[in-house]
Amino acid sequence: MKMNKKGFTLIELLAVIVILAVIALIAVPQILNILNNARKSAAQDSAYGILKAAETYATNYMLDNNGNALADKTTFTCNGTDCTMDSTPTNNGTKANDGKLDFKGTKPTSGKVILDGKGNASINTALKINGFECSSTGDTVTCS
């Protein structure tokens, strides 16, 4: 009587499981690191977009108000739903005067953006985006 042995032995199955476990132990931290870097990069891109939105707001304000600039140190406070000007200037009621920044990306849960009298934006109080605190130095945005 001839027996056909088909399948794997218990030892072979255990060896494969051990090899897969070792690969998982090596790969999972690398994957988590890649995901964390992606979230950090997304937060940085959102912060950069918010700064550019503030500068665009200042430009639109000047265009709508015969070249008159916003007051020096105009502040926008972010609260998780939008970034709103602390004190909306009174003028002719144009779209640029709605007091909110128009930007795409993740909304910061807190933080402040400040515009100087020349329309340059900077992060005054760190913007909290995706669990990261983002700040700016000149045109550079860093998140940690």
Buried (B, 14 or more C-beta within 10 A) or exposed (E): EEEEEEEEEEEEEEEEEEEEEEEEEEEEEEEEEEEEEEBBEBBBBBBBBBBBBBBBBBEBBBEBBEEEBBEEEBBBBBEEEBBBBEEEBEEEEEEBBEBBBEBEBBBBBBBBBBBBEEBBBBBBBBBBBBEBBBBBEEEEBBBE
